[in-house]
Amino acid sequence: MATHLMRVAPAVTLTETQRQMLESWARARSLPTRQVERARIVLLAAAGWQNRQIAAELGISAQKVSRWRTRFLTHGLAGLEKDAPRPGRTPAISAETVARVIQMTTQQKPANATHWSTRKLAAVVGISEASVRRIWRAHGLKPHRLESFKLSQDPQFAEKLEAIVGLYLNPPEHALVLCCDE
């Protein structure tokens, strides 16, 4: 006769403060639905329910219950408020290729022309014209505007440009980014 062992989920013990906070989240109408659901998961887990019972009660998967039980045990209440960061899609164009496009745009001129066109640069670098256009737009480059576009002689211009543009696109939290032109 084979015995079937059921896995037992780790026990959840709450402080009175945690219990009160989770109960208020579980009743809340203004919080995101997923945060309310996570609070209910942890409250049922603290009441001694197993993952499959909680999943059946809430109409969700046991894996989801397990994930949030573990996240609470690891990170506490803060672990229930936000989703874990995801890596996102890997860029189709490497950072080296982007740097090369910036370097060529800002520090070189094509033969028989005053500035690069997206088509010419794309052919030289080996990427699509649309990709060159996206890189230029992301870095604020407009080589066709001769009256305001100057080629820089600084060998670290691409890195400096990327650092400055990066500040505008993704400023540090609780910081103010100002631009002062000469």
Protein Blocks (a to p, Z undefined) as FASTA:
>chain_A
ZZddddddddddddfklmmmmmmmmmpmkbcfklmmmmmmmmmmmnopafklmmmmnopa
fklmmmmmmmmmmnommlmmpccddebjadfbdfklmmmmmmmmmmpccehiabdcfklm
mmmnopafklmmmmmmmnopafklmmlpccdfbfklmmmmmmmmmmmmmccehiacdddd
ZZ
